[in-house]
Amino acid sequence: MCECKALPIRFDYTPKGKVEALGGDLEGYVVAGTKPAAIIMLYDIFGYTEYPQIKQVCDHLSAATGFTVAIPDVFRGKPWSMAKSPAKPEDNLIGWIQSVGSYAKVSSDLKLTVDFLRARGAERFGIAGTCWGASIALTACSQPDGVFEACAGLHPSLFGKDKEFAEALLRPVALVSARGDPLETVQEVVNGKPDLAPKCIWKRMDDVEHGFCAARGDYKNEVVTQRVAEAVQLLAGFFTSNVA
């Protein structure tokens, strides 16, 4: 059962966790829980240094589940610049993602983070991501030998490969999509998997824009903060049911 103790989302918020060394040259934001379970959260392409909204999401997710939540800084402090958003063709955003944010590149950081969390007492794991990070989370739950028991995507970016991501899934998924974000194709495919479908969550929030939980989230906007709080509670219940 979800403890549902998350606090209201605020603009004037001080993160409760801290940045720690996760292994090798990898650092990450960690908020400690009380239960032997953990969630790894992948931020969006803008990271968490200049845009700390995702830290608040993780704090509340930890409070609501009792899980430890960690955000590995997979971009090593060098995320995509907001000044180059929306990206122009000459910026080559996809090429940048393929070079520093492909699953092949990030998977070693996921292992480091899992090992770190195991040393802190975690025995079971979920994974979530915002925007680009959602594609990593879904891929992690498509690995036959994977350690993650469930995955989630907040305003996911699946790069036009919604069906491919859905067909490969081996673990339950929760998607919380903003206006225009992927959801229906993934839901349709997963609904054809009777072992997964009853465990999944699907929610579209058409009154907020892509990125509302993370770097693009305007936490001064009451509608946005209400939707972020709702998304946290949905994920808290989902991970409690599928990971705890």
Secondary structure by P-SEA (a helix, b strand, c coil): ccccccccccccccccbbbbbccccbbbbbbbbcccbbbbbbbccccccccaaaaaaaaaaaaaccbbbbbbcccccccccccccccccccaaaaaaaaccccccaaaaaaaaaaaaaaaccccbbbbbcaaaaaaaaaaaacccccccbbbbcccccccaaaaaaaaccbbbbbbcccccccaaaaaaaaacccccccbbbbbbccccccccccccccccaaaaaaaaaaaaaaaaaaaaccc
